[in-house]
Amino acid sequence: MKAIKGLILFASIVISISSCFDPPEFSTVPQISLNSITFTESLSSEVQDSIVIDLSFRDGDGDLGLNDSDTVPPYQTYQAYVADNGVIKPILVPKLFPTRTDLLVLDFGNTTGRLVMSDLASHPQYTNVLPPFDPSSNCNRYMLIGSDRRLMKLLVRMGDIDRVPDEFHLKDTTIGPTSYKLLKGNLYFTRNKYVNNYHVRILEQVATNKFEEIFLSSENNEICYSPFDGRFPVLKDDTNSPLEGDLSYSLKSFGLLTVLSPRLFKFEISIVDRALNQSNVIETKVYTLDELRP
């Protein structure tokens, strides 16, 4: 795994939809095919470099696309975990308020076990289950939480407080009619893959037939993630009829040339519908950046 710092990416999507008088019969699992991938180097310091991926798609019921308002499960951003007798299970971490991206609340649902924090990384039952806790790592899977304005704030309802060891309790707080405990420490988490519906992995060839995915890490190493995924909006309101068309997905950054030009790499590309059906995965050949120039 290669973790890259300082690369800021912006994604945009152009959509072309075809309609037919005699609707074809497509699978309700999306199908995609690759038309082209191109890299354009900007000649201006004020304009970003870009990689544009052009796909064709078809879907049997047309339930494609997510809007900005789709933030509740199963489209939430993060997943936390509980540990129970050597097994970890995901739990939801929805926003407490739609407009507050830094204020999350644990939803344990019907699970059993305690919240997974960094202390379990060295526990004999979990050393082969959890990644090591190493704050100096370029790709740390543990998020620092607390009351500092720069940190994510994580709440647990008082009825669930026994699911979190005392050492991670920070202070009591009340929001509206509900009482919570604000937590502190390093939370094990993953980003929910379904927060986005257009998935792109870029993998560097590090040896013959050996590839490592390129990730980004934050400046303080608190979050490591694949930055190339994105969202395309709902394509049509009627989700009971076939749909086909083209998606043009643009990755823009001032750092693309610097990050990718010395490497051999390939792409893995897929899309997901609203019912969480994943399309076929397109795996490209290995490229150099120069090979993608128009």
C-alpha positions in Angstrom: 0.0 0.0 0.0 1.4 3.4 -1.0 0.2 6.4 1.0 0.7 9.8 -0.6 0.5 13.1 1.2 -0.6 16.4 -0.1 -2.6 15.4 -3.2 -5.9 17.2 -3.3 -8.4 15.8 -5.8 -11.6 17.1 -7.3 -14.0 14.8 -9.2 -16.7 15.8 -11.7 -19.0 13.7 -13.9 -20.6 14.4 -17.3 -23.6 12.1 -18.1 -25.2 11.2 -21.4 -28.4 9.1 -21.3 -29.9 7.1 -24.1 -33.6 6.2 -24.2 -35.4 3.6 -26.4 -39.0 3.4 -27.7 -38.8 -0.4 -27.3 -37.1 -0.9 -23.8 -34.3 -3.5 -23.9 -34.0 -6.2 -21.3 -30.9 -5.5 -19.1 -29.8 -7.1 -15.9 -30.7 -5.2 -12.7 -27.0 -5.4 -11.9 -25.2 -2.6 -13.7 -22.9 -3.4 -16.5 -20.1 -1.1 -17.7 -17.6 -1.0 -20.5 -14.5 1.2 -20.9 -14.4 3.7 -23.8 -11.2 5.6 -23.0 -8.9 7.1 -20.3 -7.0 10.2 -21.1 -4.5 12.4 -19.1 -4.3 16.1 -19.8 -1.5 18.2 -18.4 -2.3 21.8 -17.7 0.0 24.4 -19.1 -1.1 26.9 -16.5 -0.3 27.0 -12.8 -3.9 28.0 -12.2 -5.5 25.0 -14.0 -5.4 21.5 -12.6 -4.1 18.4 -14.5 -6.9 15.9 -15.2 -7.5 12.2 -15.9 -10.8 11.6 -17.7 -12.4 8.1 -17.6 -15.2 7.5 -20.2 -17.5 4.6 -19.6 -20.7 3.2 -21.1 -23.3 1.8 -18.8 -26.6 -0.1 -18.8 -28.9 -1.0 -16.0 -32.2 -3.0 -16.0 -34.2 -0.9 -13.6 -32.3 2.4 -13.8 -31.8 2.9 -10.1 -28.5 4.7 -10.6 -27.2 7.8 -8.8 -26.9 9.4 -5.3 -27.8 12.9 -4.4 -25.9 15.1 -1.8 -28.8 14.5 0.6 -28.2 10.7 0.6 -26.2 10.6 3.9 -28.2 8.1 6.0 -27.4 4.4 6.0 -26.5 2.6 3.8 -24.8 5.7 2.4 -23.2 7.0 5.5 -19.5 8.0 5.5 -18.0 5.9 8.3 -18.3 2.5 9.9 -17.0 1.8 13.4 -16.7 -1.7 14.9 -17.5 -3.7 18.0 -15.4 -6.6 19.3 -17.0 -9.7 20.6 -15.0 -12.9 21.6 -12.3 -12.4 18.9 -14.6 -11.2 16.2 -15.2 -7.6 15.0 -18.5 -6.5 13.5 -19.3 -3.2 11.8 -21.8 -0.7 13.3 -23.2 2.5 12.0 -21.9 6.0 12.8 -24.5 8.4 11.3 -24.4 12.1 11.6 -26.3 13.5 14.6 -27.4 16.5 12.4 -27.3 16.5 8.6 -25.3 19.7 8.5 -22.7 18.7 11.0 -20.0 16.5 9.4 -17.9 16.5 12.6 -20.5 15.3 15.0 -21.3 11.6 14.9 -23.2 9.2 17.1 -22.7 5.5 17.6 -25.6 3.2 16.6 -24.9 -0.3 18.0 -28.1 -1.8 16.6 -28.6 -5.4 17.5 -24.9 -6.1 17.9 -23.1 -7.3 21.1 -19.6 -6.5 22.3 -17.6 -3.4 23.1 -16.4 -0.6 20.8 -13.1 -1.2 19.1 -10.5 1.4 20.1 -6.8 1.3 19.7 -6.2 -0.6 23.0 -7.5 -3.8 21.3 -4.9 -3.7 18.6 -2.4 -5.3 21.0 -4.9 -7.7 22.6 -4.0 -11.4 21.9 -7.5 -12.1 20.6 -7.3 -9.3 18.0 -3.7 -9.0 16.8 -4.5 -11.0 13.7 -7.8 -9.3 13.2 -7.0 -5.6 13.6 -4.3 -3.5 12.0 -1.5 -2.4 14.4 -1.9 1.0 16.1 1.0 3.1 15.0 0.5 6.8 15.2 3.7 7.4 13.1 2.4 5.3 10.2 1.7 6.9 6.9 -1.6 5.1 6.8 -3.2 4.9 10.2 -6.6 3.2 10.5 -7.4 4.8 13.9 -9.1 8.2 14.1 -8.3 10.5 17.0 -11.5 11.7 18.5 -12.2 14.2 21.3 -13.4 17.7 22.1 -10.8 19.7 20.3 -12.4 21.7 17.5 -10.1 20.1 14.9 -11.1 16.5 15.9 -14.1 14.4 15.0 -16.6 14.3 17.9 -18.1 11.0 18.7 -21.1 10.5 21.0 -22.6 7.5 22.7 -26.1 7.4 24.2 -26.1 6.9 27.9 -28.0 3.6 27.5 -25.0 2.2 25.5 -22.3 3.6 27.8 -21.3 0.1 29.0 -20.2 -0.7 25.5 -17.3 1.7 25.8 -14.5 1.2 28.4 -14.2 4.0 31.0 -10.8 5.2 29.8 -12.4 6.5 26.6 -15.1 8.5 28.3 -14.5 12.3 28.1 -17.6 14.2 29.4 -21.4 14.2 29.6 -23.4 16.3 27.2 -27.0 16.9 26.5 -28.4 17.7 23.0 -32.1 18.4 23.0 -33.8 15.8 25.2 -31.1 13.2 24.8 -28.0 12.7 27.1 -24.8 11.5 25.6 -21.2 10.8 26.6 -18.5 12.4 24.5 -15.7 10.0 23.8 -11.9 10.4 23.4 -9.1 8.3 22.2 -8.3 6.5 18.9 -11.2 4.9 17.2 -10.8 2.0 14.7 -12.9 2.8 11.7 -13.3 2.4 8.0 -14.9 4.5 5.3 -18.1 3.0 4.1 -17.6 2.0 0.4 -21.2 2.9 -0.4 -20.9 6.5 0.4 -19.8 6.8 -3.2 -21.2 5.0 -6.3 -18.3 5.4 -8.7 -15.3 3.4 -7.5 -11.8 3.9 -8.9 -8.7 2.2 -7.6 -5.2 3.1 -8.9 -2.7 0.4 -8.3 1.1 0.8 -8.8 3.1 -2.0 -10.2 5.9 -2.6 -7.7 7.2 -5.9 -9.2 6.2 -8.3 -11.9 2.6 -9.3 -11.3 2.6 -7.4 -8.0 0.5 -4.3 -7.4 -0.1 -2.0 -4.4 -3.0 0.4 -4.2 -2.2 4.1 -4.0 -3.9 5.8 -1.0 -3.8 9.3 0.4 -3.0 10.1 4.1 -3.9 13.3 5.9 -1.2 15.6 7.0 -1.4 14.3 10.6 -1.6 10.6 9.4 -5.1 10.3 11.1 -7.0 9.1 8.0 -5.9 6.9 5.1 -8.2 6.4 2.2 -8.6 5.9 -1.5 -9.3 9.4 -2.9 -10.4 8.5 -6.4 -14.0 7.4 -5.7 -16.9 9.8 -6.4 -20.6 10.2 -6.8 -22.8 10.7 -9.8 -26.3 12.1 -9.2 -29.6 10.3 -9.6 -30.1 9.8 -13.3 -33.9 9.6 -13.5 -36.8 9.5 -11.1 -38.4 6.4 -12.6 -36.3 3.4 -11.3 -38.4 0.7 -12.9 -37.2 1.0 -16.5 -34.0 0.2 -18.3 -31.3 2.9 -18.7 -28.1 3.1 -20.7 -25.7 5.9 -21.5 -22.2 7.2 -20.9 -20.4 8.5 -17.8 -17.4 10.8 -18.2 -15.5 10.9 -14.8 -12.8 13.6 -14.4 -10.2 13.5 -11.7 -8.5 16.9 -11.3 -5.5 17.8 -9.2 -2.3 19.9 -9.3 -0.4 16.8 -8.1 -1.3 14.2 -10.6 1.8 14.6 -12.8 4.1 14.6 -9.7 2.4 11.5 -8.1 1.9 9.3 -11.2 4.5 10.2 -13.8 7.3 8.1 -12.3 5.1 5.0 -11.8 3.6 2.1 -13.8 -0.1 1.7 -12.8 -3.4 0.3 -13.7 -7.1 1.1 -12.9 -9.9 -0.9 -11.4 -13.3 0.7 -12.1 -16.8 -0.1 -11.1 -20.2 1.5 -10.3 -22.9 0.7 -7.7 -26.6 1.2 -7.9 -28.9 2.4 -5.1 -29.7 -1.2 -4.1 -25.9 -1.7 -3.6 -25.5 -4.0 -6.6 -22.0 -3.6 -7.8 -21.3 -3.7 -11.6 -18.6 -5.8 -13.2 -15.1 -4.5 -12.4 -13.0 -3.2 -15.3 -9.3 -3.9 -14.9 -7.2 -2.0 -17.3 -3.8 -2.8 -18.7 -0.7 -1.2 -17.1 0.0 2.3 -18.2 2.6 5.1 -17.9 1.1 8.5 -17.6 2.5 9.5 -21.0 0.5 6.6 -22.6 -2.7 8.3 -21.5 -1.9 11.6 -23.1 -4.3 12.4 -26.0 
